[in-house]
């Protein structure tokens, strides 16, 4: 009986050791992949909300103003509300990786793109699918032009990205104001409502589908071109990239143009949600959240290797944090302060210093485990 118990406990001990080894390798791969911080942050927020309110993530069916059955609940609000931020975070990741800096003008540029979108819509006698596509094309072109302007300052004139984009950050909303003559025109159209809300018969918010499409486009772009490799090479060492036949100036310009497309899509979604253009409030302060999403996603803000998936998760972390604070009845004036505290903690945990120390700790644990194993085998 004693021998059976001993063999049983021995088998349990071996299983525990294997499980610990598996978890250790999984954690090591997770941290080396750069997705540990955003995933852990997301899981902590999920657990916190489940403890605070077990029904926080409940999904229900409700009816909107048009009488259509749609999905509702905090999780839908988070996924839907983060759409513009997720799209901007994707573009911001490319710029950060290529240029080693961030574009702080994306909110103002989105206001310009939204103003152009509304201007073209209002120019027609009626709003049809063709008119909407034409308006989006014009807004996209304008946003890409402004992106090229920012990119030229960075790539050609070697101005630090945050300083270069400070120009458009300062005057962008004034330009948006001039485009529509200082007015805030409304857009009354079922098509626009469907873009910013729900397509009749489909209970999932339309912006969620737009995010999925944008993510697929980025995936295809990296899959069938060498842009990802070239961007990382330029961000790590532009001089070495040039010696290997890569044009750093062109890559940086392309990164800002891609961000311009993301800005246009986000601006059009924002306008469609409201049914009007308000140059003062459209995506206000979203540039800071986009930069933080990139940082939380484990990307190096100094350029180089990047993960779009990390930035996407980071954007949802920020949105979930915002909704959580509102659900806790935190005053809107205090939300930014609480967000800043949590985000500082996440960024510090994800810093290279902390990662290096964690790596050393994991190496020590692994080494001590090997010593115990060898000692046990000798005995």
C-alpha positions as CSV (number, residue, x, y, z in Angstrom):
1,X,0.0,0.0,0.0
2,X,2.8,2.4,0.9
3,X,4.6,1.6,-2.4
4,X,1.4,2.4,-4.3
5,X,1.0,5.7,-2.5
6,X,4.6,6.5,-3.1
7,X,4.4,5.8,-6.8
8,X,1.1,7.8,-7.0
9,X,2.6,10.8,-5.3
10,X,5.7,10.4,-7.5
11,X,3.6,10.4,-10.6
12,X,1.7,13.5,-9.4
13,X,5.0,15.3,-8.7
14,X,6.3,14.5,-12.2
15,X,3.1,15.8,-13.7
16,X,3.3,19.0,-11.7
17,X,6.9,19.5,-12.8
18,X,5.9,18.9,-16.4
19,X,3.0,21.4,-16.0
20,X,5.3,24.0,-14.5
21,X,7.8,23.5,-17.3
22,X,5.1,23.9,-19.9
23,X,3.8,27.0,-18.2
24,X,7.3,28.4,-17.9
25,X,8.0,27.8,-21.6
26,X,4.6,29.3,-22.5
27,X,5.3,32.4,-20.5
28,X,8.7,32.7,-22.0
29,X,7.3,32.5,-25.5
30,X,4.6,34.9,-24.7
31,X,7.0,37.5,-23.3
32,X,9.4,37.1,-26.2
33,X,6.5,37.5,-28.6
34,X,5.7,40.9,-27.0
35,X,2.0,40.1,-26.4
36,X,2.2,39.3,-22.7
37,X,1.4,42.7,-21.4
38,X,-1.7,43.5,-23.5
39,X,-3.1,39.9,-23.0
40,X,-2.5,40.0,-19.2
41,X,-4.0,43.5,-18.9
42,X,-7.0,42.3,-20.9
43,X,-7.4,39.2,-18.7
44,X,-7.0,41.3,-15.5
45,X,-9.7,43.7,-16.6
46,X,-12.0,40.8,-17.5
47,X,-11.5,39.1,-14.1
48,X,-11.9,42.4,-12.2
49,X,-15.2,43.1,-14.0
50,X,-16.5,39.6,-13.4
51,X,-15.8,39.9,-9.7
52,X,-17.2,43.4,-9.5
53,X,-20.3,42.6,-11.6
54,X,-20.8,39.0,-12.9
55,X,-23.3,40.3,-15.5
56,X,-20.9,42.9,-16.9
57,X,-20.2,40.9,-20.1
58,X,-23.8,39.9,-20.6
59,X,-25.1,40.2,-24.1
60,X,-28.7,40.9,-24.8
61,X,-31.0,41.8,-27.7
62,X,-32.6,45.2,-27.9
63,X,-34.2,47.4,-30.5
64,X,-32.7,50.5,-31.9
65,X,-34.6,53.7,-33.0
66,X,-35.4,52.1,-36.4
67,X,-37.0,49.1,-34.7
68,X,-34.3,46.6,-35.7
69,X,-33.1,43.9,-33.3
70,X,-29.5,44.5,-32.3
71,X,-27.0,43.1,-29.9
72,X,-26.4,45.2,-26.7
73,X,-24.3,45.0,-23.6
74,X,-21.0,46.3,-22.3
75,X,-18.9,43.8,-24.4
76,X,-20.7,45.1,-27.6
77,X,-20.1,48.7,-26.5
78,X,-16.4,48.0,-26.0
79,X,-15.9,46.2,-29.3
80,X,-17.9,48.8,-31.2
81,X,-16.6,51.9,-29.4
82,X,-13.0,50.9,-29.9
83,X,-13.3,50.7,-33.7
84,X,-11.8,54.0,-34.7
85,X,-9.1,53.6,-32.1
86,X,-8.2,50.1,-33.4
87,X,-7.9,51.3,-37.0
88,X,-5.7,54.3,-36.0
89,X,-3.6,52.1,-33.8
90,X,-2.8,49.8,-36.8
91,X,-1.6,52.8,-38.8
92,X,0.2,54.3,-35.9
93,X,2.1,51.1,-35.4
94,X,3.6,51.2,-38.9
95,X,4.7,54.9,-38.5
96,X,6.2,54.1,-35.1
97,X,8.1,51.1,-36.5
98,X,9.5,52.9,-39.5
99,X,10.2,56.4,-38.0
100,X,10.8,55.8,-34.4
101,X,8.3,58.4,-33.4
102,X,4.5,59.0,-33.4
103,X,2.0,61.1,-35.3
104,X,0.1,63.3,-32.9
105,X,-2.1,64.8,-35.6
106,X,-4.3,61.8,-36.4
107,X,-7.3,63.3,-34.5
108,X,-7.1,66.6,-36.3
109,X,-6.5,64.8,-39.7
110,X,-9.5,62.7,-39.0
111,X,-11.6,65.9,-38.5
112,X,-10.3,67.1,-41.9
113,X,-11.1,63.8,-43.6
114,X,-14.6,63.8,-42.0
115,X,-15.2,67.4,-43.2
116,X,-14.3,66.5,-46.7
117,X,-16.5,63.4,-46.5
118,X,-19.5,65.5,-45.4
119,X,-18.7,68.3,-47.9
120,X,-18.9,65.8,-50.9
121,X,-22.1,64.2,-49.5
122,X,-23.8,67.5,-49.2
123,X,-22.7,68.6,-52.7
124,X,-25.0,66.0,-54.3
125,X,-28.8,66.2,-54.6
126,X,-29.2,62.8,-52.9
127,X,-27.0,60.4,-51.0
128,X,-26.6,57.0,-52.7
129,X,-24.1,54.2,-52.4
130,X,-22.1,55.8,-55.2
131,X,-22.1,59.2,-53.5
132,X,-20.8,57.7,-50.3
133,X,-18.0,55.8,-52.1
134,X,-17.0,59.0,-53.9
135,X,-17.1,61.0,-50.7
136,X,-14.9,58.4,-49.0
137,X,-12.5,58.3,-51.9
138,X,-12.1,62.1,-51.7
139,X,-11.6,62.1,-47.9
140,X,-9.1,59.3,-48.3
141,X,-7.1,61.2,-50.9
142,X,-7.1,64.3,-48.8
143,X,-5.9,62.4,-45.7
144,X,-3.2,60.7,-47.7
145,X,-2.0,64.1,-49.0
146,X,-1.7,65.4,-45.4
147,X,0.0,62.1,-44.4
148,X,2.5,62.7,-47.2
149,X,3.1,66.2,-45.9
150,X,3.9,64.8,-42.5
151,X,5.9,62.0,-44.0
152,X,8.0,64.5,-46.1
153,X,8.9,66.5,-43.1
154,X,10.0,63.4,-41.3
155,X,11.6,61.4,-44.2
156,X,13.1,64.2,-46.3
157,X,13.8,67.0,-43.9
158,X,14.7,64.6,-41.0
159,X,12.4,66.3,-38.5
160,X,11.4,64.3,-35.4
161,X,7.9,62.8,-36.0
162,X,6.2,64.4,-33.0
163,X,7.6,67.8,-33.9
164,X,6.7,67.4,-37.6
165,X,3.1,66.4,-36.9
166,X,2.7,69.1,-34.3
167,X,2.0,71.5,-37.2
168,X,-1.1,69.6,-38.3
169,X,-2.1,68.9,-34.8
170,X,-2.2,72.7,-34.2
171,X,-4.0,73.8,-37.3
172,X,-5.8,70.7,-38.5
173,X,-9.2,71.4,-36.8
174,X,-9.1,74.9,-38.1
175,X,-8.7,73.6,-41.6
176,X,-11.7,71.2,-40.9
177,X,-13.6,74.3,-39.8
178,X,-12.9,76.2,-43.0
179,X,-13.9,73.3,-45.3
180,X,-17.5,73.6,-44.3
181,X,-17.5,77.3,-43.7
182,X,-17.6,77.1,-40.0
183,X,-20.9,75.1,-40.0
184,X,-21.6,71.7,-38.5
185,X,-23.8,70.2,-41.3
186,X,-25.9,67.1,-40.5
187,X,-26.2,64.1,-42.9
188,X,-29.6,62.5,-42.9
189,X,-29.2,59.2,-44.7
190,X,-30.1,55.6,-44.0
191,X,-26.8,54.6,-45.6
192,X,-24.7,56.8,-43.3
193,X,-26.7,55.5,-40.3
194,X,-26.0,52.0,-41.4
195,X,-22.2,52.7,-41.6
196,X,-22.1,54.3,-38.2
197,X,-24.7,52.0,-36.6
198,X,-26.3,48.8,-37.8
199,X,-27.2,47.4,-41.2
200,X,-30.9,46.4,-41.1
201,X,-31.2,42.7,-40.4
202,X,-27.6,42.4,-39.0
203,X,-27.4,42.7,-35.2
204,X,-23.6,43.4,-35.1
205,X,-22.5,47.0,-35.4
206,X,-21.1,47.9,-38.8
207,X,-17.9,49.5,-37.5
208,X,-16.9,46.1,-36.2
209,X,-17.0,44.7,-39.7
210,X,-14.9,47.6,-40.9
211,X,-12.3,46.8,-38.3
212,X,-12.2,43.2,-39.5
213,X,-11.8,44.3,-43.1
214,X,-8.9,46.7,-42.2
215,X,-7.2,44.0,-40.3
216,X,-7.5,41.6,-43.2
217,X,-6.1,44.2,-45.6
218,X,-3.1,44.7,-43.3
219,X,-2.6,41.0,-43.1
220,X,-2.7,40.7,-46.9
221,X,-0.4,43.6,-47.4
222,X,2.3,42.0,-45.1
223,X,1.7,38.6,-46.6
224,X,2.1,39.5,-50.3
225,X,4.7,42.3,-50.0
226,X,8.0,42.8,-48.1
227,X,6.7,46.0,-46.4
228,X,6.8,44.5,-42.9
229,X,10.5,43.4,-43.3
230,X,11.5,46.7,-44.9
231,X,9.7,48.7,-42.2
232,X,11.4,46.9,-39.4
233,X,14.8,47.1,-41.2
234,X,14.4,50.9,-41.6
235,X,13.2,51.3,-38.0
236,X,16.1,49.3,-36.6
237,X,18.9,50.8,-38.7
238,X,18.1,53.1,-41.6
239,X,21.7,53.3,-42.7
240,X,22.1,49.5,-42.9
241,X,18.8,49.2,-44.7
242,X,20.0,51.7,-47.3
243,X,23.2,49.7,-47.9
244,X,21.0,46.6,-48.5
245,X,19.0,48.4,-51.2
246,X,16.1,49.6,-49.2
247,X,15.0,53.2,-49.6
248,X,14.3,54.5,-46.0
249,X,12.7,57.7,-47.3
250,X,10.2,55.9,-49.4
251,X,9.3,53.4,-46.6
252,X,8.7,56.3,-44.2
253,X,6.5,58.1,-46.7
254,X,4.5,54.9,-47.3
255,X,4.0,54.4,-43.6
256,X,2.5,57.9,-43.3
257,X,0.3,57.4,-46.4
258,X,-1.0,54.1,-44.9
259,X,-1.8,56.0,-41.7
260,X,-3.6,58.6,-43.8
261,X,-5.9,55.8,-45.1
262,X,-6.6,54.7,-41.5
263,X,-7.3,58.3,-40.5
264,X,-9.8,58.6,-43.3
265,X,-11.6,55.4,-42.4
266,X,-11.8,56.4,-38.7
267,X,-13.0,60.0,-39.6
268,X,-15.8,58.6,-41.8
269,X,-16.9,56.2,-39.1
270,X,-16.9,59.0,-36.5
271,X,-19.1,61.2,-38.8
272,X,-21.4,58.3,-39.6
273,X,-21.9,57.6,-35.9
274,X,-23.0,61.2,-35.2
275,X,-24.7,62.0,-38.5
276,X,-22.8,65.3,-38.6
277,X,-19.4,66.8,-38.6
278,X,-18.2,68.6,-35.5
279,X,-14.6,69.7,-36.1
280,X,-14.0,70.5,-32.5
281,X,-15.0,67.2,-30.9
282,X,-14.6,64.5,-33.6
283,X,-12.1,61.9,-32.3
284,X,-10.7,64.5,-29.8
285,X,-7.6,63.3,-28.0
286,X,-7.7,60.0,-29.8
287,X,-4.0,60.4,-30.9
288,X,-2.9,59.9,-27.3
289,X,-4.9,56.7,-26.9
290,X,-3.6,55.4,-30.3
291,X,0.0,56.0,-29.1
292,X,-0.7,54.2,-25.8
293,X,-2.3,51.3,-27.6
294,X,0.9,50.9,-29.6
295,X,2.9,51.0,-26.3
296,X,0.7,48.6,-24.4
297,X,0.8,46.3,-27.4
298,X,4.5,45.7,-26.7
299,X,5.8,47.6,-29.7
300,X,9.1,49.5,-29.4
301,X,8.3,53.2,-29.5
302,X,11.8,53.8,-30.8
303,X,11.1,51.9,-34.0
304,X,11.9,48.5,-35.4
305,X,10.1,45.2,-34.8
306,X,6.4,45.5,-34.4
307,X,3.2,43.5,-33.9
308,X,-0.1,44.9,-35.3
309,X,-2.0,42.3,-33.2
310,X,-0.5,43.8,-30.0
311,X,-1.7,47.3,-30.9
312,X,-5.2,45.9,-31.6
313,X,-5.3,44.2,-28.2
314,X,-3.9,47.4,-26.6
315,X,-6.7,49.5,-28.2
316,X,-9.4,47.1,-26.7
317,X,-7.6,47.3,-23.3
318,X,-7.9,51.1,-23.3
319,X,-11.6,51.0,-24.4
320,X,-12.4,48.3,-21.8
321,X,-10.7,50.3,-19.1
322,X,-12.7,53.4,-20.1
323,X,-16.0,51.5,-20.0
324,X,-15.1,49.9,-16.7
325,X,-14.5,53.3,-15.1
326,X,-17.8,54.6,-16.4
327,X,-19.5,51.5,-15.1
328,X,-18.0,52.2,-11.7
329,X,-19.7,55.7,-11.7
330,X,-16.3,57.5,-12.1
331,X,-16.9,61.1,-13.1
332,X,-16.0,61.8,-16.7
333,X,-13.6,64.5,-15.6
334,X,-11.7,61.9,-13.5
335,X,-11.6,59.1,-16.1
336,X,-8.4,60.4,-17.8
337,X,-6.6,60.5,-14.4
338,X,-7.5,56.9,-13.6
339,X,-6.6,55.8,-17.1
340,X,-3.2,57.5,-16.8
341,X,-2.4,55.7,-13.6
342,X,-3.3,52.2,-15.0
343,X,-1.6,52.9,-18.3
344,X,1.6,54.1,-16.6
345,X,1.7,50.8,-14.6
346,X,1.2,48.8,-17.8
347,X,3.9,50.7,-19.7
348,X,6.4,50.4,-16.9
349,X,5.7,46.6,-16.6
350,X,6.3,46.3,-20.4
351,X,9.5,48.4,-20.3
352,X,12.8,46.8,-21.5
353,X,14.3,47.1,-18.0
354,X,11.4,45.1,-16.4
355,X,11.4,42.6,-19.3
356,X,15.1,42.0,-18.9
357,X,14.9,41.5,-15.2
358,X,11.9,39.1,-15.7
359,X,14.0,37.2,-18.2
360,X,16.8,36.9,-15.7
361,X,14.4,35.7,-13.1
362,X,12.9,33.0,-15.4
363,X,16.5,31.9,-16.3
364,X,17.4,31.5,-12.6
365,X,14.2,29.5,-12.0
366,X,15.0,27.3,-15.0
367,X,18.6,26.8,-13.9
368,X,17.6,25.9,-10.3
369,X,15.0,23.5,-11.6
370,X,17.6,21.8,-13.7
371,X,19.9,21.5,-10.7
372,X,17.2,19.9,-8.6
373,X,16.4,17.5,-11.5
374,X,20.1,16.5,-11.8
375,X,20.5,16.1,-8.0
376,X,17.4,13.9,-7.9
377,X,18.7,11.8,-10.7
378,X,22.1,11.3,-9.0
379,X,20.4,10.3,-5.7
